Amino acid sequence: MSKDIRLMAEARDKNLTTALKLSERFYDMSVDVMSGLRDLKDCMYNQELPGLDPEAIKEQQAELAGFKKELEKARELVGECRQIGHDLSNVCGQSGAIEIQKQMEDLSHMTDEVNDKIRDRGDELRGAFQHADHFKKLVDSINSWLPQAEHQLALMKQPSPDPNTLQRQIEELKMSIE
């Protein structure tokens, strides 16, 4: 009988030791991942407004790509947490499994929030880039014909007081505009 008790005690000790190791790994990892996700979320909320020129927006898009990589790393860690949590749930029973499930839901929710914020920022930067690029093309277009138009206007004679000459000058002006 004492041998049975000793074997049962050793088995219980082994189970508790396994549960403790899994629990420490799970909670350490989940706390680290949650902290990283919170930091990433804070970074996303503290982003400056999109730049005014395409180059500034490209820099912001590159920074956003870095945030996306961080989110992917966090997702991998969430997957590892999920596996460790599953193993821990098998060892600790129903009451512990509920707590583990809650922790996993919190991680998933935070991951979704960060993902949504990154997606919204990407949409915002794409829209800003399109507008900035369109504006830059308009400015370039204006800058290409404006000096030439100024030069042509500077070469024109002053308006004539003679109605016939003035009519010809108006026609010349119309031709130069087209």
Salt bridges, closest charged atoms under 4 A:
GLU10 OE2 - ARG6 NE 3.46
GLU55 OE2 - LYS58 NZ 3.70
GLU72 OE2 - ARG75 NH1 2.76
ASP106 OD2 - LYS102 NZ 3.31
GLU113 OE1 - LYS41 NZ 2.27
GLU113 OE2 - HIS109 NE2 2.57
ASP116 OD1 - ARG119 NH1 3.05
ASP120 OD1 - ARG119 NH2 3.57
ASP123 OD1 - ARG126 NH2 2.40
GLU124 OE1 - ARG121 NH1 3.03
ASP133 OD2 - LYS137 NZ 3.38
ASP140 OD2 - LYS136 NZ 3.36
GLU171 OE2 - LYS174 NZ 3.95
